[in-house]
């Protein structure tokens, strides 16, 4: 489904603009994120997770890199619908959201187990008021990938194992087994060069060295083929 993002400000059109599209400069609402002590590789995690999700068509909110005083920061674009306030998904809505968006729920469940996202919680925007305005987008991946643990090497080792890492997920037990299995196949079949390009940038990315990026890519490659062993049976329904 196409995803609209919230406009912050429109600027008057410039005079003598050439072309037939009549473009207008604007700014969009976003949530700016930085590396922090609790998530020392946050910017890398968010950017890599978004690229992985885009490669698989997992419904994750878009974001962009920007530059702050000490280097890259990550701006997650704010999802919006015309005239509707979209609060984060509440615990009382888990079952209803999974029923309304079964494909998206299966995608996010499989994706979170793959990247070791231990903090999905209510980090989802899902429109529930109108059948004519569907919208489902997940966001926030700071406690996944290299920040499964504080030490990136330990994070990589856990991702290479068959450890679930995810202890709770809002769609646990709410996703059909056959639908989830289709997503496991899609993740396992992601082309190797695509997976590598999502994780490896050919240079240091803030504090994430190229060899750490390479190690993460290899760990995710292994994990993608073992997801059926990793996700517990209780996470899905017949």
FISEZA-632893 format. One record per residue: residue in one letter; x, y negated, z of N, C-alpha, C in turn; residue number from 0. Coordinates in steps of 0.1 Angstrom, whole numbers, plus 5000, padded with zeros to 4 digits. Atoms other than C-alpha are relative to their C-alpha. Example, Ala and Ser with C-alpha at 12.3 -4.5 7.8 and 13.67 -1.06 7.14 Angstrom:
<rs>
  rest   nc1   nc2   nc3  cac1  cac2  cac3   cc1   cc2   cc3   nr
     A  5009  5012  5000  5123  5045  5078  5009  4988  5000    0
     S  4991  5011  5000  5137  5011  5071  4992  4989  5008    1
</rs>
This chain:
<rs>
  rest   nc1   nc2   nc3  cac1  cac2  cac3   cc1   cc2   cc3   nr
     X  5008  5012  5000  5000  5000  5000  5009  4988  5000    0
     X  4992  5012  4999  5013  4965  4993  4999  4993  5013    1
     X  4999  5006  4986  5024  4946  5024  5002  4985  4999    2
     X  4997  5015  4999  5019  4908  5028  5007  4996  5012    3
     X  4992  5005  4989  5042  4889  5050  4996  4985  5003    4
     X  5006  5013  4996  5033  4857  5069  5008  4988  4996    5
     X  4994  5012  5005  5041  4824  5053  5001  4990  5012    6
     X  4998  5010  4990  5056  4798  5077  4997  4986  4995    7
     X  5001  5014  5005  5058  4767  5056  5001  5000  4985    8
     X  4999  5003  5014  5052  4756  5020  5006  4986  4998    9
     X  4994  5013  5003  5073  4728  5005  4994  4994  4987   10
     X  5005  5006  5012  5061  4703  4979  5007  5005  4988   11
     X  4993  4995  5012  5068  4715  4944  5010  4989  4995   12
     X  4990  5010  5005  5099  4699  4929  4996  4995  4986   13
     X  5004  5006  5012  5095  4676  4900  5009  5006  4988   14
     X  4993  4996  5013  5105  4686  4864  5004  5015  5001   15
     X  4997  4986  4999  5105  4723  4873  4997  5007  4987   16
     X  5002  4994  5013  5109  4743  4841  4994  5014  5002   17
     X  5006  4986  4999  5090  4776  4834  4985  5000  5002   18
     X  5014  4999  4999  5055  4788  4835  4994  5005  5013   19
     X  5004  4994  4987  5054  4803  4870  4997  4990  5011   20
     X  5002  5010  4990  5054  4770  4889  5004  5004  5014   21
     X  4996  4996  4987  5074  4783  4918  5000  4989  5011   22
     X  5000  5009  4989  5071  4767  4952  5009  5006  5011   23
     X  4992  4996  4989  5097  4769  4979  4992  5002  5013   24
     X  5007  4997  4988  5086  4784  5012  5009  5007  5010   25
     X  4994  4992  4989  5097  4799  5045  4990  5011  5005   26
     X  5009  4989  4994  5084  4832  5060  5003  5002  5014   27
     X  4998  4996  4986  5079  4842  5096  5009  5012  5001   28
     X  4992  4988  4998  5105  4867  5108  5004  5000  5015   29
     X  4994  4998  4987  5119  4881  5140  5014  5003  4999   30
     X  4986  5000  5002  5156  4875  5142  5006  5009  5011   31
     X  4994  4990  4990  5177  4903  5159  5015  4999  4999   32
     X  4985  5001  4999  5213  4904  5170  5005  5013  5007   33
     X  4994  4989  4991  5236  4931  5184  5000  4995  5014   34
     X  5001  5004  4985  5233  4932  5222  5006  5011  5008   35
     X  4994  4989  4992  5247  4952  5251  4992  5013  5000   36
     X  5008  4988  4999  5218  4976  5252  5000  5007  4986   37
     X  5000  4994  5014  5220  4982  5214  5011  4993  4992   38
     X  4989  5007  5005  5255  4972  5203  5002  5001  4984   39
     X  5000  4999  5015  5249  4983  5166  4986  4997  4994   40
     X  5014  5003  5004  5214  4969  5163  4998  4996  4986   41
     X  5002  5005  5013  5219  4950  5131  5002  5010  4989   42
     X  4998  4989  5009  5234  4979  5113  4989  5010  5000   43
     X  5011  4990  4999  5207  5003  5126  4988  4995  4993   44
     X  5012  5006  5006  5179  4980  5115  5001  5000  4984   45
     X  4999  5001  5015  5193  4975  5080  5001  5013  4994   46
     X  4999  4986  5006  5203  5011  5074  4987  5007  5000   47
     X  5013  4993  4999  5170  5024  5087  4990  4995  4990   48
     X  5009  5006  5010  5151  5000  5064  5003  5006  4986   49
     X  4996  4995  5013  5171  5012  5034  4996  5015  4999   50
     X  5004  4986  5000  5165  5048  5043  4985  5002  4998   51
     X  5014  5000  5001  5128  5042  5047  4996  4996  4986   52
     X  5004  5004  5014  5126  5024  5013  5003  5011  4990   53
     X  4996  4990  5009  5144  5052  4996  4990  5012  5000   54
     X  5010  4989  4998  5118  5077  5009  4986  4995  4998   55
     X  5013  5006  5001  5088  5053  5006  4993  5002  5014   56
     X  5005  5000  4987  5083  5055  5044  4995  4986  5003   57
     X  5006  5013  4999  5060  5026  5054  5006  4992  5012   58
     X  4993  5008  4990  5085  5004  5073  5000  4986  4996   59
     X  5000  5014  5004  5084  4966  5074  5013  4996  4994   60
     X  4988  5005  5006  5109  4949  5052  5007  4990  5009   61
     X  4992  5010  4992  5137  4928  5066  5012  4996  4991   62
     X  4988  5005  5007  5168  4909  5054  5011  4997  5009   63
     X  4988  5005  4993  5203  4902  5065  5001  4985  4999   64
     X  4996  5014  5001  5212  4867  5074  5013  4998  5008   65
     X  4987  5002  4994  5243  4851  5089  4997  4991  5012   66
     X  5000  5007  4988  5245  4839  5125  5014  4995  5003   67
     X  4987  5005  4997  5274  4823  5143  5011  5010  5001   68
     X  4990  4990  4998  5292  4856  5150  4999  5011  4989   69
     X  5000  4990  5011  5283  4874  5117  4985  5003  4996   70
     X  5013  4996  5005  5253  4893  5103  4990  5001  5012   71
     X  5012  4997  4992  5219  4892  5120  4989  5006  4991   72
     X  5011  4993  5008  5187  4910  5109  4987  4993  5003   73
     X  5013  5006  4998  5154  4893  5103  4990  5009  4995   74
     X  5011  4991  5004  5124  4916  5103  4988  4991  4996   75
     X  5010  5009  5004  5097  4899  5083  4986  5004  5007   76
     X  5012  4998  4992  5064  4895  5101  4988  5003  4991   77
     X  5012  4995  5008  5035  4915  5087  4988  4992  5003   78
     X  5012  5009  4997  5003  4896  5083  4989  5004  4989   79
     X  5011  4999  5009  4968  4899  5067  4992  4987  5001   80
     X  5007  5013  5000  4947  4869  5057  4989  4999  5011   81
     X  5010  5002  4990  4927  4857  5087  4999  5010  5011   82
     X  5000  4989  4990  4935  4887  5109  5012  5000  5009   83
     X  4989  4999  4991  4956  4889  5140  5003  5015  5001   84
     X  4997  4986  5000  4975  4922  5140  5009  5002  5012   85
     X  4992  4997  4989  4987  4931  5175  5007  5013  4998   86
     X  4994  4987  5001  5011  4960  5180  4991  5011  5004   87
     X  5009  4989  4997  4995  4994  5181  5000  5003  5015   88
     X  5001  4997  4986  4982  5002  5216  4998  5015  5002   89
     X  5001  4986  4997  4982  5036  5233  4986  5006  4997   90
     X  5014  4995  5002  4944  5038  5231  4997  5001  4985   91
     X  5003  4999  5014  4947  5035  5193  5008  5011  4992   92
     X  4991  4990  5006  4972  5063  5186  4992  5010  4991   93
     X  5008  4990  5007  4946  5089  5176  4992  4994  4989   94
     X  5007  5007  5011  4925  5064  5156  5008  4996  4988   95
     X  4991  5004  5010  4955  5051  5137  5004  5013  4992   96
     X  4996  4988  5007  4966  5087  5129  4989  5005  4991   97
     X  5011  4996  5008  4932  5095  5116  4997  4991  4988   98
     X  5002  5009  5011  4929  5064  5095  5011  5000  4990   99
     X  4989  5000  5008  4964  5066  5081  5008  5014  5001  100
     X  4993  4987  4997  4973  5104  5081  5013  5001  4993  101
     X  4987  4999  5007  5000  5101  5054  5011  4992  5006  102
     X  4990  5009  4994  5017  5072  5070  5005  5005  5014  103
     X  4996  4995  4987  5016  5088  5105  5009  5012  4998  104
     X  4991  4989  5002  5032  5120  5091  5014  4995  4995  105
     X  4987  5006  5005  5059  5099  5073  5008  4995  5012  106
     X  4993  5006  4989  5068  5080  5105  5004  5010  5010  107
     X  4996  4989  4990  5068  5111  5127  5013  5007  4994  108
     X  4988  4993  5006  5092  5129  5103  5012  4991  5000  109
     X  4989  5009  5001  5113  5098  5098  5007  4998  5014  110
     X  4995  5003  4987  5117  5091  5135  5008  5012  5006  111
     X  4992  4988  4995  5128  5127  5143  5013  5000  4992  112
     X  4988  4999  5008  5153  5124  5114  5011  4990  5005  113
     X  4990  5010  4996  5170  5092  5125  5002  4999  5015  114
     X  4998  5000  4986  5167  5100  5162  4994  4987  5007  115
     X  5006  5012  4994  5144  5070  5170  4992  5004  5013  116
     X  5006  4997  4987  5136  5074  5207  4991  4989  5006  117
     X  5007  5011  4995  5117  5042  5210  4989  4995  4990  118
     X  5010  5004  5009  5088  5042  5185  4988  4993  5008  119
     X  5010  5006  4992  5061  5035  5211  4989  4993  4992  120
     X  5010  5008  5008  5037  5008  5198  5006  4992  4989  121
     X  4994  5009  5010  5061  4994  5173  4995  5003  4986  122
     X  5007  4998  5012  5036  4997  5145  4989  4990  4998  123
     X  5011  5008  5004  5012  4973  5128  4990  5008  4992  124
     X  5010  4992  5007  4980  4990  5117  4987  4993  5000  125
     X  5013  5006  5001  4949  4973  5104  4989  5010  5002  126
     X  5010  4991  4997  4918  4989  5118  4986  4994  4999  127
     X  5013  5006  5000  4890  4964  5114  4992  5001  4987  128
     X  5006  5000  5013  4883  4966  5077  5005  5011  4991  129
     X  4996  4990  5009  4883  4995  5053  5006  4995  4987  130
     X  4996  5006  5013  4890  4971  5024  5014  4993  5001  131
     X  4987  5006  4998  4923  4958  5039  5009  5009  5008  132
     X  4991  4991  4993  4945  4987  5047  5014  4995  5002  133
     X  4986  5004  4998  4979  4980  5062  5006  5008  5012  134
     X  4993  4992  4990  5003  5002  5081  5015  4998  4998  135
     X  4986  5001  5001  5039  4993  5088  5007  5001  5014  136
     X  4992  4998  4988  5064  5005  5114  5011  4990  5000  137
     X  4988  5009  4999  5092  4983  5127  5008  5004  5013  138
     X  4992  4998  4988  5120  4983  5153  5007  5013  5000  139
     X  4992  4988  5000  5148  5009  5149  5014  4998  5007  140
     X  4987  5003  4993  5174  4995  5173  5006  5012  5008  141
     X  4995  4989  4992  5176  5027  5194  5000  5013  4992  142
     X  4999  4988  5009  5181  5051  5165  5014  5000  4994  143
     X  4987  4999  5008  5211  5061  5143  5012  4999  5010  144
     X  4987  5001  4992  5243  5048  5160  4997  4996  5015  145
     X  5003  5004  4986  5225  5037  5192  4990  5010  5006  146
     X  5007  4989  4993  5209  5071  5201  5007  5000  5014  147
     X  4992  5002  4988  5237  5068  5227  5008  4987  4999  148
     X  4992  5012  5000  5259  5038  5237  5012  5002  4991  149
     X  4988  4997  5008  5289  5055  5220  4996  5006  4987  150
     X  5005  4996  5014  5284  5058  5182  5005  5014  4997  151
     X  4996  4986  5002  5305  5090  5181  4991  5010  5006  152
     X  5009  4991  4993  5283  5106  5206  4986  5000  4993  153
     X  5013  5001  5008  5252  5094  5186  5001  5009  4988  154
     X  4998  4992  5012  5266  5110  5155  4999  5015  5003  155
     X  5000  4986  4996  5272  5143  5173  4986  5005  5003  156
     X  5014  4996  4997  5236  5144  5186  4992  5001  4987  157
     X  5008  4999  5013  5222  5137  5151  5004  5012  4992  158
     X  4996  4988  5007  5243  5166  5137  4995  5012  5006  159
     X  5005  4988  4993  5228  5190  5162  4986  5002  4997  160
     X  5014  4998  5001  5194  5205  5163  4992  4995  5011  161
     X  5007  5007  4989  5184  5184  5193  4990  4991  4995  162
     X  5010  5009  5005  5151  5167  5188  5003  4985  5002  163
     X  4997  5014  4995  5163  5135  5206  4987  4992  5003  164
     X  5013  5006  4997  5127  5122  5204  4993  5007  5011  165
     X  5007  4993  4989  5110  5130  5237  4985  4997  5000  166
     X  5014  5003  5001  5078  5112  5230  4998  4992  4987  167
     X  5003  5007  5012  5061  5100  5198  4985  4997  5000  168
     X  5014  5003  5000  5027  5082  5194  4991  5010  4992  169
     X  5007  4991  5009  5017  5107  5167  5002  5014  5003  170
     X  4997  4986  4996  5028  5138  5185  4987  5007  5001  171
     X  5012  4992  5000  5002  5165  5179  4989  4995  4992  172
     X  5011  5006  5007  4981  5143  5157  5002  5001  4984  173
     X  4997  4999  5014  4996  5151  5123  4999  5015  4995  174
     X  5002  4987  5006  4986  5181  5101  5014  5006  4996  175
     X  4987  4993  5003  5014  5207  5097  5003  4999  4986  176
     X  4997  5000  5015  5011  5209  5059  5004  4986  4995  177
     X  4996  5014  5004  5013  5171  5056  5014  4997  5005  178
     X  4987  5003  4994  5043  5169  5079  5011  5008  4992  179
     X  4991  4992  5007  5060  5197  5060  5004  4994  4987  180
     X  4997  5007  5012  5057  5178  5028  5010  4989  5001  181
     X  4991  5011  4997  5076  5149  5044  5014  5006  5003  182
     X  4987  4993  4998  5103  5173  5056  5007  5004  4988  183
     X  4995  4997  5013  5108  5185  5021  5005  4987  4993  184
     X  4996  5013  5007  5110  5149  5008  5013  4995  5006  185
     X  4987  5005  4994  5137  5140  5033  5011  5009  4997  186
     X  4989  4990  5003  5157  5172  5027  5004  4998  4985  187
     X  4997  5001  5014  5155  5165  4989  5005  4986  4996  188
     X  4995  5014  5004  5167  5128  4991  5014  5002  4994  189
     X  4987  4998  5006  5196  5127  4967  5012  4995  5008  190
     X  4989  5002  4991  5230  5128  4984  5006  4986  4998  191
     X  4994  5013  5002  5243  5096  4967  4991  4989  5005  192
     X  5009  5010  4995  5212  5077  4976  5001  4999  5015  193
     X  4998  5000  4985  5216  5088  5013  5013  4993  5003  194
     X  4987  5007  4997  5252  5077  5012  5000  4985  4998  195
     X  5001  5014  5003  5244  5044  4997  4992  4992  5010  196
     X  5008  5006  4989  5219  5037  5025  5008  4997  5013  197
     X  4993  5000  4987  5245  5042  5052  5014  4994  4999  198
     X  4985  5004  5002  5280  5034  5037  5001  4988  4991  199
     X  5000  5012  5007  5288  4999  5027  5014  4996  4994  200
     X  4987  5002  5006  5325  5002  5017  5008  4990  5008  201
     X  4992  5009  4992  5337  4978  5044  4993  5000  5014  202
     X  5006  5001  4986  5332  4971  5081  4987  4992  5000  203
     X  5013  5007  4999  5297  4961  5090  4999  4996  5015  204
     X  4998  5004  4986  5301  4940  5121  5010  5009  5007  205
     X  4990  4991  4993  5317  4965  5145  4999  5014  4995  206
     X  5001  4987  5005  5307  4995  5125  5010  5003  4989  207
     X  4989  4997  5010  5338  5008  5107  4996  5009  4989  208
     X  5003  4992  5011  5337  5025  5073  4999  5015  5004  209
     X  5000  4985  4996  5346  5059  5089  4988  5004  5008  210
     X  5012  4997  4992  5317  5056  5113  4988  5001  4991  211
     X  5011  5000  5009  5293  5048  5085  5000  5013  4992  212
     X  4999  4987  5007  5306  5079  5066  4996  5011  5009  213
     X  5004  4989  4991  5302  5101  5097  4985  5000  5002  214
     X  5015  5000  4999  5266  5089  5101  4993  5006  4988  215
     X  5006  4994  5012  5258  5097  5065  5001  5015  5000  216
     X  4998  4986  5000  5272  5132  5069  4991  5006  5010  217
     X  5009  4995  4990  5252  5137  5101  4986  5000  4996  218
     X  5014  5001  5005  5220  5126  5085  4998  5010  4989  219
     X  5001  4990  5011  5227  5149  5055  4997  5014  5006  220
     X  5002  4987  4993  5230  5179  5079  4986  5000  5006  221
     X  5012  5000  4993  5200  5168  5099  4988  5001  4991  222
     X  5011  5000  5009  5178  5163  5069  4996  5014  4996  223
     X  5002  4987  5004  5181  5200  5060  4996  5009  5012  224
     X  5003  4992  4988  5174  5212  5096  4988  4995  5007  225
     X  5011  5006  4992  5144  5191  5105  4989  5010  5004  226
     X  5010  4990  4996  5120  5221  5104  5004  5007  5013  227
     X  4996  4994  4988  5141  5236  5132  5000  4990  5012  228
     X  4999  5010  4990  5143  5203  5151  4987  4995  5005  229
     X  5013  5006  4996  5107  5191  5152  4992  5012  5007  230
     X  5008  4990  4993  5088  5211  5179  4987  5003  4995  231
     X  5013  4996  5005  5057  5230  5170  4989  4991  5006  232
     X  5011  5008  4993  5037  5209  5195  4999  4986  4994  233
     X  5000  5013  5006  5045  5178  5174  4989  4999  4989  234
     X  5009  4999  5012  5020  5189  5147  4988  5008  5004  235
     X  5011  4992  4998  4986  5204  5145  4997  5009  4988  236
     X  5002  4991  5011  4975  5233  5123  4993  4993  4988  237
</rs>
